[in-house]
Amino acid sequence: MTLRVRFAPSPTGYLHIGGARTALFDWLFAKKNGGKFILRIEDTDTQRSTRESEESIIKDLKWCGISWDEGPETEGIFGPYRQSERVSAGIYEEYVNQLLKSGAAYYAIYELEDAEKILKKTTSKEEADDYREKGHSVTVNFRIPNGKTVFEDMAKGKMEFDNSTFDDLVIVKSNGYPTYNFAVVVDDHLMKISHVIRGEDHLTNTPKQIMIYDAFGWEKPKFMHIPLILGPDRTPLSKRHGGTSVDYFRSRGIIDRAFVNYLALLGWGVEDEIFDPFEKVESFDLYKLSSKPAVFDYAKLEWINGQHMRRMPIEELIEKFKLWMKDEYPKGMNWFEDSAYAEKVMEICRQKVNNLEALRNFVEPFFVEKPVPTQDAQKILDSHYAKSYLLAASDAIEKLDKWSVEEVEKAIRSVAASEDISKKKFFQLLRAALLGQTVTPGLFESIYVLGRERTLARIQCILNQRRASSARE
């Protein structure tokens, strides 16, 4: 039997970090074992499900590098892969009728005055239709059997639930749509899903689903419930801890490869800390995932992202940066017209930052004609020593015979060594004058990359501004 796993998100919002990790582990497990990874959209919540959310989830999965063998945009012999389309195709009706016929389910008719209170239970469709025509809400409910439900969880071992702790389940809502616990069983059976791997927040759903499997007499898939991802306070990761969606981290400049690298570390024990999970498929072992919840460390993700930014070929980083800029800062797309200059800028700027957003802040002053000084930088530019320091720097740079980082450094340090110059203030002033910031890439590398002409022009611009300011006073 072919191993088949599925990732089945509900399109009611963005793709959560936990969902992305589950999809990654599903994908790795399938590929390691020559199986199939299926994407199914569970959109039976008609009030909350949107096509925009579905598109966002698909975009996020693709950004993570996770592709599917069957699902939306791919299809396959077990489609359709949206539950709403399966409802329209009448796929669930046959199985609802089977449960009604066997007595495992019944129609629940609710009182007119209280839509939560059951007036009557019946297995007669005609009777249920009569009440529906009179304005009563009618659902189909699954009858919880007596006894206990026991199953072997791939991560937790033997799990046992007393059925008396569960109320009868609504399996078809009054609007005719199947509920989650029913639709997921039918779909997993028809799609021949062999393993269901999901977060442990679904653990209490599993006995309900197993009861439905047993009512049909179907073979059950193997279940595995992996620990949740926690926030720093060791409660389930949520918005109160910070961003929790894949889109949040992408928009803030986390690189896809680094993001997936960090997701993999949240449960997968590997020797390497910086790696590409897709290149380690053969070493992935689902049975060796950690049984303890993983704590999401935002700072650690940033550090891993910085490592990837500095290790990847500069051409690849530029392409990823441009893709990010296209969505987040489109006005900067013209920065790359001089590709040789852009590559030099990116090379020195990536050494000190850990995300693309910070990289943008570092590189932007190199591409604008007149960088706008930060408040701290402006204070330095307005200092009493700025004019004399800048004139000394301009003179030293202008006299350079050879243009190299080493020669630039030698010239600038020579000026800084003068008795009447404070080296610290001098270096900070040059950063402020040339790039409008007090924190920049290496000063000597920045001057070299800017080039003699740009450097002298920017110093002269600051001197002119000071002269104009003095004239007005």
N, C-alpha and C positions, 0 to 999 in steps of 0.2 A: 504494500500500500504506500502510495506517495505521501510524504510528509507535507502537510498543508497547514499554514498558519495564516491568521488574518489580523489586521489592525482595523478596528471599526469605530471611528470617531463619530460623535454627534455634532453636526454643524450648527452649534448654538453659540459659538464664540471662537476665540483664537485657539490655536494648538498649544496646549500647556506643555511645559518642560517634561512633566511626567509622562504624558502621552507620547512625546517625541522619543523619550528613552525606551518606552515599551515597544514602539515601532522599530527602533534600532535593534533591540534584542531579538524581536520577532524575525527581522530581516536576516540578522547574522545567523540565527538558529536554522532558518530555512536554507540559506546558502551553504552553510557548513555541511548540511545533510542532504544536499541535492534536492531540496523541496521547493515549494511554491509559496510566495508571499502575496497575499490578497488584500486589497484595500476595499472596504465596504463602508458606504456612508449610511449611518443609521439616523435617518431624518424623519422618524415617525412623530416627533414632537412638533406638530404643525404650527404651534404658536411661537416657538422659539427658534426653530430651524430656519436658516436662510441660505440662499445660494451664494451670497457674498462670503459667509463664513466657510462654506464648503470650498470655494475658490481659494480662500486664504489658507485653509488647512493643506490643500493640495500644493499651493505655492511653497508653504513652509516645508513640507516633506521633500519636495524637489530640491529646495535650497539645502536641506540636510544631506542630500545625496541619496535619499531613499527612494528607490523605484519599485514598482509593483508588477507582478506577472499577470494579474487580473485585477480589474477594477475600472473606475471611471477613466475615460480616455484610452483604455487598453482593451476592456471587455474580455470575453472568454466564454466558455461553454456553459458556465453556471450563472450567467447574468440574468437580469440586470443587477447592477451592484449598488443601486440606491434603493433603500427600502420603500421609499414613496413610489418608485416605479414598479416595485414588486407588488405593492398594494394595488396599483392600477391594473396590473396584469392578473390579479386575482389569485396570486400564489398562495396566500395564507388561508383563504376560505375553505379549501379542501381539508386542511388540517384542523381548523376550528370545528368543522362538522364531524370529523372523526372523534374528537374529544366529547362533543355533545352526544353523539350516538352511543359512545361507550359509557356515558354517565360520569366521565372524568371532569366534565364541565357542564355549566348550566347558564341559562339566561337569568340575570339579576334585574328585576324591575323595581325602580325606585319610586318613592312617594312623590306626589306632585308638590307638596308643601316642603318636603325635605329631600333634596337631591342626593343626600348622603345616606339616607335610611332605606334599606331594602324592604319593599312591600311584599314581594313574592319571588320565589325561585321556580323556574320551569325549564324543561328541555324541549318544549314545543315552540317551534319557530313561529307558527301561526298565532299562538297566544302572545308571544313577545311582540309580534308586529301589531297586534290589536292594541296593546298597551302603548306602543310607540306612537300610533296614530292618535291616541288620546292625549298625547303630550308628555308621557312619562319617559324618563331617561332609561335606557336599557343597555347593559353591558353583558359581556360573556365572561364568566368567572371560572377559574380552575379550582377544583375541589382538592384541598390539601389532604392527602391520605394520612391515616394514622401511622404511628411508628416513628422510626428514626431514618435519617438520610446520612449515609456514610460514604466517603470517597477518599481516595489517596491523592493528596496534593503533592506535586513534584518538588515543591520547596518546603512545605510544612509537614509533610507526612500525613498520617491518618487524621481526618477531620470528621467530626460527628455532630449532627444537629438534631434536636428533638423537634419533630414536625409540629407539635402542639404550640410551639412558639410563633408559628406563622399563621396569619389569616388567609382565607381563600384569596387567590390572586385574580385581579382583573386582567384578562388576556386580550380582550377587544374592548376598546373604549366606546363611549356612546356615539362618537363620530364615525365609528366603523374602522378606525385605525388600530392595528395590533399594538400592544404594549411591548416595552423593551424585552422583558424576560421571556415572552412567548416568541416574538419575531426572531430573537437571536438564536433560539434553539432550532427553529425551523430552518433558518438560513445556514447555520453552521452544519446542520445535517445534510441539507441539499447541496451545499458547497463542499461537502466531504472534508470539513476541517478536522484535522487529526489532533491538534494541540491548541489549547486556548491559554495564552500567556497574557496576563494583565495585572494591574495593580491590586494590592490586597484590599483596597476599598470596595472591590467587587466580590469579596469573599462571601458576604451574606446573600448575594444573588445566586451563587453557585448551587446551594441545595434546592432552591426553588426551580432552577433550570434542570437539575438532575431529576426532580420529580416529574417534570414534563417529559424529559427523555424516557423515563420509565413508563409513563402513561402510554407513550407511543410504542414502547418496546424497541427503541432505537439504541444502537451502540453509542456510547458516550465518548467524547474526545478526552484526552488527558488534560487536566487542569493544573495551572501553575500560577500562584499569586505572589508577585514580587513585592518587597517592602516599598513603602511610599518614600518620596523625597521630602525631607524635612527642612524647615527654616532654621536659623541659628538658635532659636529658642526650643528646638526639637518638637515643634508642632508642625502638622502638614503644611508644606510650602503654599503660601497664598499671597494675595496682592498686598497684604499688610507688611510682608517682608520686603517687598520691592517688585520688580518686574518678574512675571512668571511665564510669559508667552514667548515662543520662538521669535515672533515678529518683534517683540520688545528688544531682544538682544541683537537681532539683525540690524534694526534701525539705529542702534547705538554703536554699531561698528564692530561687532564680534564677527569673526570670519567663520564661514561654514565649517571648515575642517577643524578649527579649534573648538567650536561649539560641540561638534559630534565627539571629538576627542574627550572633552570634559564629561559629556553625557555618559560615555562608556565607562569612565572611572567611577561613576555613581552606582557601583555594584559589581563591576567586573575587575577582579584583581589581576593586574598585569604588571610585569617588571618595569616596562617603560612608562614614563609619565607623559612624554610627548610622542604621539604616534597617530597614525591614520587607521581607525578601526576597520575600514574596508580592506586594508592590506593585511589584516590579522584574522581574517575569517577562519582559517584553519585552526587557529589556537583558541577560538571561542568555545567555551563549555558552559552551556546553560545550567547544568547541574552544580557548577561551582560558583554561581553568583552569590554574593554575600547575603546572608539571612538577616542582616541588620539594616535598619533604615539608613539611607545616606543623607548627610547634611549638605545642603547646597551652599557653597562658599563663593560668593560673588567675586571676592578678591582673587581667589584661586583661578576662576574662569578667566579673569582679566590677565593674570600672569601667563596662563597657558596660551591665551590669544597673542600676547606679546611675543612669546617664544616662536609661535608659528609665523608671525609677521616678519621676524628677523631671520628665520631659517629658510623660508621659501625663496625661490628665485625672484629677483626684483621685478622681472617682467610679469610674473604671475601676480605678485602683490599689486602692481599697477592696474592690471585688468580687474582684480577684485575691488580695488579702490574706485575705479571708474564706474563699475556696476553699482556700487553703493552710492556714489555721488549722484548718479543719474536719478535715483529715487529721493535722496536726502538733501542734496545741494546742487541742483542742476546748473546753477549759474557758474559753477567752477569747472564745467566740462571743457572750456577753452584753455584751461591750464596746460593741457597735454599736446597743444599744437606743436611746440618745440619738444619733441620726444627726448632728445639727448639731454636737454636742460632738466626736463621733468624727472628723468631717471636719476640724475645726480641729486636733485632735491629730495626725492623719495628715499634714496639710499641713506642720506645723513639724517633725515627726519625719523625714519622708522626705528632708529637705535634707542630712542628715549620714550617711546609711547607704547601703550598696550591695547589700543583699539583704533578703529578707523576714524572715529569722531575726533579723538585727540590728534590723530595724524593730520586731519584736515586743518585743525587750528594751528598746527606747526608749519604746514606747507603753504598755507594761504599767503602769508606775508612775502613769500618768495615770488609770487605771481602777480601781485598788485603793484601798480606804479608807486603809490604812496601808502604804505601801511598805516592804519589808524592806531595810534598808540593806546595801550591800556592806561588806566588811571595811574598805576604805579610807574609805568614807563614815562608818562608825561611829566611826573614829578621830577624824574631824573633829567629829562630833557630841559626842564626849566631851571635846573640848578646853576649856581654861580660859576661852576667850573666847566660847564658843558662846552662853551665856545672854545676855550683854550685846548681842552682835551681833543675835541673833534678836529681842530686845525692841525694838531700834532699827528693825529691818526691819518688824516688826509694826506699830509706831506709824506709820511712814511710809506703809504700805499702807492702814492704817485711815483715815488722814486724806485720802486721795485723793478729790477731788470727781468727777473724770472717769476712767472706766476705759478705757484704750487702751494699746497697746504703748508709744507715745511717753511718755505720762504715767507709766507704770510705770517705764520706763527712767530718766526724769528723777528720780523719787523715790528709786529704788535707788542711782543714782549720787550723789545728794545725800548719802545716808547714808554711802556709801563714801568720800566726800571728807573726812569728819571726820578730824581729826588722830589720834585714838586708835583708828582702824580701818584694818586692812590690806585694801585693795580685793581683792586676790587671795584672801585667806583668807575674806573676807566673801562673795564670789561662790561660792566652793567650798562654804561652809557652807550657803548657800541651796539650792544644787543637792542637797546631801546631805539637808537637812531636808525639802525639798518632793518630791523624786523618789527619794531613797535611793541616788543614784549621783553620781559625780564627773564623769562625762561624760554630758551631756544635750543636748537641743536648745537653741537660744538661750535664755538665762536669762530675759530680759525677755518673750520670746514665750511661754515656758512659764508664767510667772506670769500673763500675760494670759489664756491659754487655760484654765488651772486656775480662774481667776476669784477674786475677792476672798474669797468665803466659804471655798472649799477651801484657798486659800493660808493664810489666817489660822488655819483649823482645824488644818492640818498643822504650822504653826509652834507653835501652842499644845500640840499633842500631844507634840512633842519637848520643850518646856519642862516639861510635866507629867511626862514620863518622867525627866527630869533631877532634878526635885523629888523624885519617888518614890525614885530611886536614892540621893539624898543622905540622905533620911530613913532608909533601910535601913542606911546606913553609920553 
